[in-house]
Amino acid sequence: MSHDPKSRPSFSPGYRWRIALDAALRTVLVLAVVLMLNYLGAKFFHRFYLSSQTNVNLSSRTLAVLHSLTNRVTVTLYYDRKADFYSDIKALLDEYRAANNNLSIRTVDYVRDAGEAEKVKEQYNLPGSPDSPNAPPGKDLIIFDNGKRSLVVPGDAIAQYQLEKVAPGNPGQKELEFRRKPVAFNGEVMFTSKLIALANAQPLMACFLQGHGESSLADKDNYGFAKFGLALAQNYIAVQNLELTGDNPVPMDCNLLIIAAPTAPLSDPELKKIEKYLAEGGRLLALFNYASVNRPTGLEPILQHWGVNVFSDFIKDRNNATDDLVVRKFSSHPAVNPLTQLALQMIRPRGVARVDLSHAPANAPQVDEIAFSSDNSVLVSEPAASPRSYPLMVAVEQKPVAGVVNLRGNTRMIVVGDSLFLGNRFIEAGGNRDFVSYAANWLLDRQQLVAGIGPRPVTEFRLLLTNQQQRQLRWLLLGALPGAVLVFGWFVWFARRK
């Protein structure tokens, strides 16, 4: 075989070196570009979102809490991935992690990953694991763990719902049907509160006055306050019963005094202890209801001194045929600002108004009316009077006075004309449960949990179809579309066969 002396191998050593050098230079350039993009992304942080569902902007208060977080926190999303709001919760937690690398997120689908689910059950004593008699509910949980303590957010508390009438599906349908419509997403409020709780070794203490016919925190019936106590616990507020009999004063570790609709009058020694507590800078949540309209409790003169008048009558809304009163009018105040997208549902509330003092001293407390009935409301004792809006709730704050230091801080109070709306039967209605959180955190001066953080409105997109339209759509999806694909495939096969 003859060889052409001028022919060369296709890949000579020199040519191969040039290819290798070119590939190396291109790789270095790509890496340099990636590094520059990372540097610019870190310095000028602008996140890109593929959809509005993942576009979550954290509040300034949440960011401040996250920036102050120095310890490692593991968040376990123990959730069914097909459950409502799973994607919203995951997107929100991703934003928390992006704001602080000390947070780590792990997801465990207890439906599809039984092995990991068992490990989580044993780690946190969830139902189904040994030694778990007091465990939280075993489904759809968000668990915050800093290595020393763990706190759980139940999935049921993530969203706020309202009952909505469902359009009848059949022409002859007579019975009304209702569905739970999500109206607000409380994820950021709940998650930020847990981070603050993990950063504080001891919870704040709320004292629940007893001995005068008040509902009990242990009662789980319609008018008990068991769910009320649970709502406080979810805000890292411990609750204990308090009786002011004998020489018992309001304890110094009582950060919040709750007086929930006593039906019997308080004794003079008890009232003096409460007066002393407020004068020292105490915090008070006072709840009245229609049952005590003609039975003064003794608290009324004390509240008058602080600029609050509790009506000896209750309010009726002519817009409602029942005794329920839906509250949608709020003033601008931190305790109710997050509720502007929601509504409170009260039961025969008494009016609670500000007392306008003609010669108020310079250090007089600031008294704000913060919730109102509709413009079509009347007092029950004056049904013929012209309807108007009545105040139902008042917030009181004693501003700091120069040279005066109170033992407990600066006095704060919220006085409400109803207590039944926070009982077990009605606390889940409207924004009632949310009110507990915002009112308590304002009273305790935990602004990071009320200012700038609120429930996010939920937008729903619904397609309403009649039964006939549903049948047509079912035949289209199960018959027409697959049939069209088969016919098209047959034509392709027939054309190729020719």
Secondary structure, 3 states (H helix, E strand, C coil): CCCCCCCCCCCCHHHHHHHHHHHHHHHHHHHHHHHHHHHHHHHCCCCCCCCCCCCCCCCHHHHHHHHCCCCCEEEEEECCCCCCCHHHHHHHHHHHHHHCCCEEEEEECCCCCHHHHHHHHHHHCCCCCCCCCCCCCCCCEEEEECCCCEEEEEHHHCEEEEEEEECCCCCCCCCCEEEEEEEEECHHHHHHHHHHHHHCCCCEEEEEECCCCCCCCCCCCCCCCHHHHHHHHCCCEEEEEECCCCCCCCCCCCCEEEEECCCCCCCHHHHHHHHHHHHCCCEEEEECCHHHCCCCCCHHHHHHHCCEEEEEEEEEECCCCCCEEEECEECCCCCCHHHCCCCEEEECCEEEEECCCCCCCCCCCEEEEEEECCCCEEECCCCCCCCECCEEEEEEECCCCCCCCCCCCCCEEEEECCCHHHCCCCCCCCCHHHHHHHHHHHHCCCHHHCCCCCCEECCCCCCCCCHHHHHHHHHHHHHHHHHHHHHHHHHHHHHHHC
